[in-house]
Amino acid sequence: MPPAIEKPAQPSRRGRPRLSEAPAEAALVQSLDRAIMLLGIVADGSGLSLTEAAAAANLPPSSAYRLLATLQRHGIVELDAPSQLWHVGVETFRIGASFLRRRKIADQGRIAMQGLVDACGETANLAVADDTAVVFVSQIETHAPIRAFFRPGTRSAFHASGVGKAILAHLSPERVAAIVKRDGLAGFTPRTITTPAALAAELAKIRTRGYAVDDEERNEGMRCIAAAIFNEFAEPIAGISISGPSARVTRASVATYGPLVAAAATDITRAIAGRLP
């Protein structure tokens, strides 16, 4: 074995470990882990009673109350006194807004989104990639009476959304396989892709044409066209899309709108100093 070479001390790296370096179970703080889980449950609801929140978290009501009271003290959740229902607090929005400032994707994306609304006449959406789903963070609605709507914070499965498929198309086959193995391919409509082979074929098409199509795969009667946004390492981190009723966003119009969505994604990638693959 060759002798070790002593090197000058390097400054410590800032930031958290890479995603692949998951923390050991022993390093987790159990109460904090439970509190974050409980916060996610409250965020997904539209007002939950203590009993409902505790049951969803599989916690005794007394334990759930202590965690919620601690989060309430910091403004992360709020209790509506008349109804006795728990909701996310304003501090949660402030924390979420700081995430968006980090990349400024939402700010940089507004111009491109408005351009798509003007050009296509449909709702434009911006979503970022999370570990297990895509999360919608911004939207500009069309003025049409019937339109798509995604509340900020809405999560959608990778394989059953335009943005999700656009992101998957630019990941390695090994990474896609790992995501499919972990999350599965749940069916939401008769058109949802539910087999790895069909998903692989779809992702190949997306890479070729430069944009993805959600052809009523998440919600019947709704069609979506999306393209990925990349960071400085040419990694897909988000996506932009237009969504609308399939009666208006027809299969014939996809060929017209698709390149516009892809161009908008490219504009945002460049605006955040990203790099195309």
C-alpha positions as CSV (number, residue, x, y, z in Angstrom):
1,M,0.0,0.0,0.0
2,P,1.6,3.3,-1.0
3,P,2.4,5.8,1.8
4,A,-0.3,8.4,2.6
5,I,0.4,11.9,1.3
6,E,-0.4,14.6,3.7
7,K,-2.3,17.5,2.0
8,P,-3.0,21.0,3.3
9,A,-6.2,21.2,5.2
10,Q,-9.1,22.1,3.0
11,P,-11.8,24.4,4.1
12,S,-15.0,22.6,5.1
13,R,-17.7,22.4,2.4
14,R,-20.8,24.4,3.0
15,G,-24.3,23.0,2.6
16,R,-25.9,19.6,3.3
17,P,-24.6,16.3,2.1
18,R,-25.5,15.0,-1.3
19,L,-28.8,13.2,-1.7
20,S,-27.1,9.9,-2.0
21,E,-25.6,10.4,1.5
22,A,-28.7,9.7,3.5
23,P,-28.4,10.3,7.2
24,A,-28.1,7.2,9.4
25,E,-31.2,6.2,11.3
26,A,-29.3,6.8,14.6
27,A,-28.6,10.4,13.6
28,L,-32.2,11.3,13.3
29,V,-33.9,13.3,16.0
30,Q,-37.1,11.4,16.5
31,S,-39.3,14.3,17.8
32,L,-38.2,16.5,14.9
33,D,-38.8,13.8,12.4
34,R,-42.3,13.3,13.7
35,A,-43.0,17.1,13.8
36,I,-41.9,17.4,10.1
37,M,-44.1,14.4,9.2
38,L,-47.0,16.0,11.0
39,L,-46.5,19.3,9.3
40,G,-46.6,17.6,5.9
41,I,-49.9,16.0,6.9
42,V,-51.4,19.3,8.0
43,A,-50.2,21.0,4.8
44,D,-51.9,18.4,2.6
45,G,-55.2,18.9,4.4
46,S,-57.7,21.8,4.4
47,G,-57.9,22.0,8.1
48,L,-57.5,19.0,10.4
49,S,-58.8,18.3,13.9
50,L,-56.3,17.0,16.4
51,T,-57.8,13.6,16.2
52,E,-57.5,13.5,12.4
53,A,-53.9,14.7,12.4
54,A,-52.9,12.3,15.1
55,A,-54.5,9.3,13.3
56,A,-52.9,10.3,10.0
57,A,-49.5,10.5,11.7
58,N,-50.1,7.3,13.7
59,L,-49.4,9.2,16.9
60,P,-51.2,9.4,20.2
61,P,-53.3,12.6,20.4
62,S,-51.3,13.8,23.3
63,S,-48.0,13.5,21.4
64,A,-49.5,15.1,18.3
65,Y,-50.8,18.0,20.4
66,R,-47.3,18.7,21.9
67,L,-45.7,18.7,18.5
68,L,-48.4,20.9,17.0
69,A,-48.2,23.3,19.9
70,T,-44.4,23.6,19.4
71,L,-44.9,24.3,15.7
72,Q,-47.6,26.8,16.5
73,R,-45.2,28.7,18.9
74,H,-43.0,29.3,15.8
75,G,-45.8,30.2,13.5
76,I,-45.4,27.1,11.4
77,V,-48.9,25.9,12.1
78,E,-52.0,27.7,13.3
79,L,-55.1,26.6,15.2
80,D,-58.4,28.1,14.2
81,A,-60.1,28.5,17.6
82,P,-63.8,28.4,16.5
83,S,-63.4,25.3,14.4
84,Q,-60.5,23.7,16.4
85,L,-58.8,22.9,13.1
86,W,-55.1,23.0,12.5
87,H,-53.7,24.7,9.3
88,V,-50.2,25.6,8.1
89,G,-49.0,29.0,9.4
90,V,-47.6,32.1,7.7
91,E,-44.1,31.2,8.8
92,T,-44.3,28.1,6.5
93,F,-44.9,30.4,3.6
94,R,-41.9,32.5,4.5
95,I,-39.7,29.4,4.7
96,G,-41.0,28.2,1.4
97,A,-40.4,31.6,-0.2
98,S,-36.7,31.5,0.9
99,F,-36.4,28.2,-1.1
100,L,-37.7,29.9,-4.2
101,R,-35.3,32.9,-3.7
102,R,-32.4,30.5,-3.7
103,R,-32.9,29.6,-7.3
104,K,-35.2,32.5,-8.3
105,I,-36.9,30.1,-10.7
106,A,-40.3,31.5,-9.8
107,D,-39.2,35.1,-10.4
108,Q,-37.3,34.4,-13.6
109,G,-40.2,32.2,-14.8
110,R,-43.0,34.8,-14.7
111,I,-42.1,36.5,-17.9
112,A,-41.8,33.1,-19.8
113,M,-45.1,31.9,-18.2
114,Q,-47.0,35.1,-19.2
115,G,-45.6,34.7,-22.7
116,L,-47.0,31.2,-22.9
117,V,-50.4,32.3,-21.6
118,D,-50.5,35.1,-24.3
119,A,-49.3,32.7,-27.1
120,C,-51.4,29.7,-26.2
121,G,-54.4,31.0,-24.3
122,E,-53.9,28.4,-21.6
123,T,-52.8,28.3,-18.0
124,A,-49.0,28.3,-17.5
125,N,-47.4,26.4,-14.5
126,L,-44.0,26.2,-12.9
127,A,-43.0,23.1,-10.8
128,V,-39.9,22.0,-9.1
129,A,-38.6,18.5,-8.6
130,D,-38.8,17.0,-5.1
131,D,-37.5,13.7,-4.0
132,T,-40.7,11.8,-4.7
133,A,-42.8,14.2,-6.9
134,V,-43.0,17.5,-8.7
135,V,-44.3,20.4,-6.7
136,F,-46.2,23.3,-8.3
137,V,-44.9,26.6,-7.1
138,S,-46.3,29.2,-9.5
139,Q,-49.1,29.6,-11.9
140,I,-50.5,32.2,-14.3
141,E,-54.1,31.5,-15.2
142,T,-55.8,32.0,-18.5
143,H,-59.0,34.1,-18.6
144,A,-60.9,31.3,-20.3
145,P,-64.0,30.3,-18.2
146,I,-62.9,26.6,-18.1
147,R,-59.2,26.3,-17.1
148,A,-56.7,24.2,-15.3
149,F,-55.8,25.1,-11.7
150,F,-53.0,23.8,-9.5
151,R,-52.8,25.2,-6.0
152,P,-49.2,26.2,-5.1
153,G,-47.8,23.2,-3.2
154,T,-49.7,20.7,-5.2
155,R,-47.7,17.5,-5.7
156,S,-47.9,15.2,-8.7
157,A,-46.3,11.9,-9.5
158,F,-43.3,12.0,-11.9
159,H,-44.8,9.5,-14.3
160,A,-48.3,11.0,-14.5
161,S,-47.5,14.7,-15.1
162,G,-46.0,16.6,-18.0
163,V,-43.3,18.3,-15.9
164,G,-42.5,15.0,-14.1
165,K,-42.0,13.1,-17.4
166,A,-40.0,16.0,-18.8
167,I,-37.6,15.7,-15.8
168,L,-37.5,11.9,-15.9
169,A,-36.5,12.0,-19.6
170,H,-33.2,13.7,-18.7
171,L,-32.2,11.4,-15.8
172,S,-30.1,8.3,-16.3
173,P,-32.0,5.0,-16.9
174,E,-30.6,3.8,-13.6
175,R,-32.0,6.8,-11.7
176,V,-35.4,6.4,-13.4
177,A,-35.5,2.7,-12.6
178,A,-34.7,3.5,-8.9
179,I,-37.6,6.0,-8.8
180,V,-40.0,3.5,-10.4
181,K,-38.9,0.8,-8.0
182,R,-39.4,3.1,-5.0
183,D,-42.6,4.9,-5.9
184,G,-44.3,2.5,-8.4
185,L,-46.4,3.5,-11.4
186,A,-49.8,4.1,-10.0
187,G,-52.7,4.4,-12.4
188,F,-54.9,7.6,-12.2
189,T,-56.8,7.3,-15.5
190,P,-57.0,4.7,-18.2
191,R,-54.3,6.6,-20.0
192,T,-51.7,6.6,-17.2
193,I,-48.4,4.9,-18.0
194,T,-48.2,2.0,-15.6
195,T,-45.3,-0.2,-16.9
196,P,-41.6,0.5,-17.0
197,A,-41.3,-0.5,-20.7
198,A,-44.0,2.0,-21.7
199,L,-42.4,4.7,-19.6
200,A,-39.0,4.1,-21.1
201,A,-40.5,4.4,-24.6
202,E,-42.3,7.6,-23.6
203,L,-39.1,9.2,-22.2
204,A,-37.3,8.4,-25.4
205,K,-39.9,10.3,-27.4
206,I,-39.7,13.3,-25.0
207,R,-35.9,13.5,-25.5
208,T,-36.3,13.4,-29.3
209,R,-39.0,16.1,-29.6
210,G,-37.9,18.3,-26.6
211,Y,-41.1,18.4,-24.6
212,A,-43.5,16.1,-22.7
213,V,-47.2,15.6,-23.0
214,D,-49.6,14.6,-20.3
215,D,-52.3,13.2,-22.4
216,E,-55.1,12.9,-19.8
217,E,-52.8,10.7,-17.7
218,R,-53.4,12.4,-14.4
219,N,-56.8,13.9,-14.9
220,E,-59.3,12.9,-17.5
221,G,-60.2,15.8,-19.8
222,M,-57.0,17.7,-19.2
223,R,-53.9,17.8,-21.4
224,C,-50.6,19.3,-20.5
225,I,-47.4,20.2,-22.4
226,A,-44.2,20.6,-20.4
227,A,-40.4,21.0,-20.8
228,A,-37.6,20.7,-18.3
229,I,-35.5,23.5,-16.7
230,F,-31.8,22.7,-16.0
231,N,-29.3,24.0,-13.4
232,E,-25.7,24.9,-14.0
233,F,-24.7,21.2,-14.1
234,A,-27.3,20.4,-16.8
235,E,-29.4,18.5,-14.3
236,P,-33.2,18.8,-14.6
237,I,-34.5,20.6,-11.5
238,A,-37.9,22.0,-12.6
239,G,-40.2,22.4,-15.5
240,I,-42.7,24.8,-17.1
241,S,-46.0,23.7,-18.7
242,I,-49.3,24.8,-20.1
243,S,-52.4,23.0,-19.1
244,G,-56.0,23.1,-20.3
245,P,-59.1,21.1,-21.3
246,S,-58.3,18.5,-23.9
247,A,-61.1,20.0,-26.0
248,R,-58.9,23.1,-26.4
249,V,-55.4,21.7,-26.0
250,T,-56.0,19.2,-28.8
251,R,-53.5,16.6,-30.1
252,A,-53.2,18.8,-33.3
253,S,-52.3,21.9,-31.2
254,V,-49.6,20.0,-29.3
255,A,-47.2,20.2,-32.3
256,T,-47.7,24.0,-32.3
257,Y,-47.5,24.6,-28.5
258,G,-44.8,22.1,-27.7
259,P,-41.9,24.1,-29.3
260,L,-43.1,27.3,-27.5
261,V,-43.0,25.5,-24.1
262,A,-39.6,24.1,-24.9
263,A,-38.3,27.6,-25.8
264,A,-39.7,29.0,-22.6
265,A,-37.9,26.4,-20.6
266,T,-34.7,27.2,-22.4
267,D,-35.2,30.9,-21.6
268,I,-35.6,30.2,-17.9
269,T,-32.6,27.8,-17.8
270,R,-30.4,30.6,-19.2
271,A,-31.9,33.2,-16.9
272,I,-30.9,31.1,-13.8
273,A,-27.4,30.5,-15.3
274,G,-28.3,26.9,-16.1
275,R,-26.9,24.8,-18.9
276,L,-28.7,22.7,-21.4
277,P,-27.7,19.0,-21.6
